[in-house]
Amino acid sequence: MDAAGGWLNEIRYFYKRQVAAPLSPHAQALWHWLMWRANNVFWQFPLRLSVPEMAGGTKMSATMVKRARTELVAGGYLLHEAYGGSRAGGYWLLSCVSPGKALAAKGRFKEDEKNEGR
């Protein structure tokens, strides 16, 4: 993801999607927090985060985080992989500009990196 344009474009398109199919305020807050976390680790996925960590970062209860996460997954904003037990889950943000594609570093999508070696 490039430094400013990509992130700002994703936010812009996030709000365009909200007009047609709005998310709950909790899901919106979680999406923004996940975008902030992804930016902090230079868009390296998967983000490995526990529910208590997300709850603390968003000031939501663990139950609200799980509901918001389910809403984001169902809406096509997020991929979540549970690793079982009390281990932190893996999260991939999906693009709002190109729905269905996972975000990756330097403005490229996950699929682009796989095809680059060919």
N, C-alpha and C positions, 0 to 999 in steps of 0.2 A: 504494500500500500504506500503510495507516495505521501510525502510529509503532510501536505495540507489539502490539496485538491481532492484526492481520493476519499479522505476521511470526511471532508465537508460535503462532497457529493453524496456519500452514503447517508449522511444525516439529512440532507435535502430530500433525497428520494425516500427515506424513512417517513418523513412527514407527508410526502405525496401519497404514500400508501395508506396513511392514517385517515385520509379523507374518505376513501372507499371502504376500508375495513379497519376501523379503529381498534387498537389494543387497550387493555385496561391501563390505568395509571401505573400500577405495579409492574406490569410487563414493560411499559415504556421506560420506567426507571431502571429496571434490570438491564434492558438492552443498552441504554446509555452507559451504565456502569461497566458492562462487558466491553463496550467499545473503548472506554477509557483504559481498562486493564489491558486490552489488546495493544493499544497504542504504547502503553508503558513497557511492554515486552517486545516492541518493534514488530508486531504482527506475526509472531511466531506461534503457530498452532500445533497441537491443541493447547488451549488454556487449561491448566490443571488447577481446578478450584473446588473446594469443599462447600457444601451448603452453609455451614456456619460462617465461613469466610465471606460468602456472598451476602448472607443475612447481615453480618456486621458492617460490610461495606455499603449496603443500601439502606440500612436501618429498618429492615423488614424482619418479620419472624421467619423461621425456617419453613413453616407451612406456606407463607405467602411467596417465598422465593420459589418453592417447588411448583406452586400454581402458576406463577409468572413464567417459569421455565417451560412448563407444559404448554402454555399459551404461545410462547415464542417458537417452540418446536412445531406446534400445529400450524402456526401462521407462516412457516417457512423462513423464519429469521435466524434460526439457530439449529445446530446439530449437537446432540448430547450423547455421550457414550459413558455408561456407568461401568466402573471397573470392579464393582462388588465390594461388599463389606463397608468399612468406614474409609476406604480410599477415596481420594479426590477424583471427581469425574473429569472427563475431557470435553471441551467445548470448542466448536468451530462456528464463527459468525458467518452467516450467509449474506451475500451482497443484496442490497436493495436496488442498486443500479442494474445488476444482471441477476435477477432472482434465480435461486437454485444453485448458484456457484459459491463455493467457499472462498472467503477472503484469504489472502496470503500476503507476504511481504512484497514491497515495491510495486504495489498496484496490480500484481499478477494473481491469477486464480490458481487454486490447487491443481486443476487439470492441466493448466499451461505448463507448470513445472514438470509434470510427468512427461509431457510431449516434447519438452525442450531437448531431452537427451537423444532423440531420434535423428 
